[in-house]
Amino acid sequence: MNRTKRTIENLGSLNKKALAKLEPFLQAAESAMSSKGVTIEVISGLRSWAAQAALYAQGRTKPGRIVTKARPGSSWHNYGLAIDLGLFKNGVYLDEKQPAIADKLYAEIGKLASQHSVEWAGNWKSFQETPHFQVTFGLTLSQARERMLANGQDISKLI
């Protein structure tokens, strides 16, 4: 697959064990979507706690719609264990311009995720985030925070 610079950088920002688990899933998703003329871009990978705070403020203390319920340290992105995807067709960002079509495609991708032991946020009971995929290696967020504090906030030493 031909990957964008953004995708390559976001994948490179992840915990290496998470990347090893996400890569086969992503390849399967790229293959499935290419048959529909849709390309996948990894639009988010590792996210700093400051970046998470800015996202959390959106729709609350800053303009825009609410895009996350996760405060800093409460997102798997903060540990390099999650990615957000974007779907594009003929240069059009489907998530934004054709969300109903994007949601149907994410449902297909979500099925692929389960086949690869990747968690899809489209299956969450509240605040579903269809572009979000993660691997947690059985950790809770509390355990991940503790490990990060103990290892000097080095995501490579998390798992």
C-alpha positions in Angstrom: 0.0 0.0 0.0 1.1 3.5 -0.7 1.0 5.3 2.6 1.1 9.0 3.2 3.8 10.8 5.2 1.2 11.5 7.9 0.3 7.8 8.2 3.9 6.8 8.3 4.7 9.3 11.0 1.7 8.4 13.1 2.4 4.7 12.9 6.1 5.5 13.8 4.9 7.3 16.9 3.3 4.2 18.4 4.6 1.7 21.0 6.5 -0.9 18.9 4.5 -3.8 20.3 1.3 -2.0 19.6 2.4 -1.3 16.0 3.3 -5.0 15.5 -0.3 -5.9 16.5 -2.0 -3.0 14.6 0.0 -3.4 11.3 -1.6 -6.7 10.1 -5.1 -5.3 10.9 -4.3 -2.1 9.0 -3.0 -4.0 6.0 -6.2 -6.0 5.9 -8.3 -2.8 6.2 -6.3 -1.1 3.5 -6.8 -4.0 1.2 -10.6 -4.2 1.9 -11.1 -0.5 1.4 -8.9 -0.3 -1.8 -11.4 -2.6 -3.5 -14.0 0.2 -2.9 -11.7 3.0 -4.1 -11.2 4.2 -0.5 -7.9 5.0 1.0 -7.1 4.9 4.7 -5.0 7.4 6.5 -3.8 7.1 10.1 -4.7 10.6 11.2 -3.7 10.2 14.8 -1.3 8.0 16.8 0.6 8.9 19.9 -0.9 12.0 21.4 0.8 14.1 24.2 -1.1 14.8 27.3 -1.1 18.5 26.3 -2.6 17.7 22.9 -5.2 15.5 24.7 -6.1 18.5 27.0 -6.6 20.7 23.9 -8.9 18.1 22.3 -10.8 17.7 25.6 -11.4 21.5 25.8 -13.0 21.5 22.3 -16.7 21.9 22.7 -16.3 22.6 26.4 -14.1 25.7 27.1 -13.1 26.2 23.4 -15.2 26.4 20.2 -16.2 23.3 18.3 -18.0 20.1 18.9 -17.0 17.6 21.6 -14.7 15.0 20.0 -13.5 13.1 23.1 -14.6 12.2 26.6 -11.0 11.4 27.5 -9.1 13.8 29.7 -5.3 13.9 29.6 -3.9 10.5 30.6 -7.3 8.8 30.0 -6.8 8.1 26.3 -4.9 5.1 24.9 -3.4 7.6 22.4 -1.5 9.0 25.4 0.3 5.6 25.6 1.0 5.0 21.9 -1.6 2.1 21.9 -4.3 3.7 19.7 -4.9 5.0 16.2 -7.6 7.1 14.6 -8.2 6.4 10.9 -9.5 8.7 8.2 -11.3 7.5 5.1 -10.8 9.2 1.7 -12.3 8.7 -1.7 -11.1 10.7 -4.7 -9.5 13.2 -2.2 -12.8 13.6 -0.3 -12.6 13.1 3.5 -15.6 10.8 3.9 -15.7 11.2 7.7 -16.5 14.8 7.3 -18.3 15.1 3.9 -20.2 11.7 3.9 -20.4 10.5 7.5 -23.1 7.9 6.8 -20.9 6.2 4.2 -17.9 6.5 6.5 -19.8 4.8 9.3 -20.8 1.9 7.1 -17.2 1.4 6.0 -15.9 1.7 9.6 -18.4 -1.1 10.5 -16.6 -3.3 7.9 -13.2 -2.3 9.2 -14.4 -2.9 12.8 -15.2 -6.6 11.9 -11.6 -6.9 10.6 -10.3 -5.4 13.8 -12.0 -8.1 15.9 -10.4 -10.7 13.7 -7.0 -9.2 14.6 -7.7 -8.8 18.3 -7.9 -5.0 17.9 -10.5 -3.2 19.9 -12.8 -0.9 17.8 -14.5 2.1 19.6 -17.5 1.7 17.3 -18.5 -1.2 19.6 -18.4 1.0 22.7 -21.8 1.4 24.5 -21.4 5.2 25.0 -19.7 7.8 22.9 -18.8 5.5 20.0 -15.8 6.7 18.0 -15.9 4.8 14.8 -12.4 6.0 13.5 -10.7 4.8 16.8 -8.8 1.5 17.1 -6.7 0.3 20.1 -4.7 -2.5 21.7 -4.4 -2.4 25.4 -2.6 -5.7 26.2 -5.0 -6.3 29.1 -3.9 -3.1 30.9 -6.3 -0.7 32.5 -5.7 3.0 32.1 -4.8 3.2 35.7 -2.1 0.5 35.2 -0.8 2.2 32.1 -0.6 5.6 34.0 1.3 3.9 36.9 3.8 2.2 34.5 4.4 5.5 32.6 5.1 7.4 35.8 7.4 4.6 37.0 9.3 4.4 33.7 9.8 8.2 33.1 6.9 8.4 30.6 8.6 6.2 28.0 6.0 4.5 25.9 8.6 2.0 24.6 8.8 0.6 28.2 5.1 0.4 28.8 4.5 -3.2 27.6 
